[in-house]
Amino acid sequence: MSSSDAGLEEGPELSITLTLRMLMHGKEVGSIIGKKGETVKRIREQSSARITISEGSCPERITTITGSTAAVFHAVSMIAFKLDEDLCAAPANGGSVSRPPVTLRLVIPASQCGSLIGK
């Protein structure tokens, strides 16, 4: 599928700043942050997106990704790849490998749900 098939025009990028918020478990956040913050730093540099992770010791934290649509897409792709990579590296309990799917939960304001759902 080409980018034009997906409804994306090739050419100059629109000057839209997109903010995406995801609710993530502490273990997932730890995977994204990496040792001494190296993983999140690399994702920030390679995607050009601004990535912040809420503070706290609660079981779930909010990861906010802001930037152009291309930068946010690249950052989310890198995050999903990192989570999948860590799942594959986890030791299997038993002979058969049954990996749970990588699930990213979006936090969407109620005021924007209608435009997301549509008619």
Helices and strands as residue ranges (DSSP letters): E 18-25, H 26-33, G 35-37, H 38-47, E 50-53, E 60-67, H 69-89, E 105-106, H 110-117
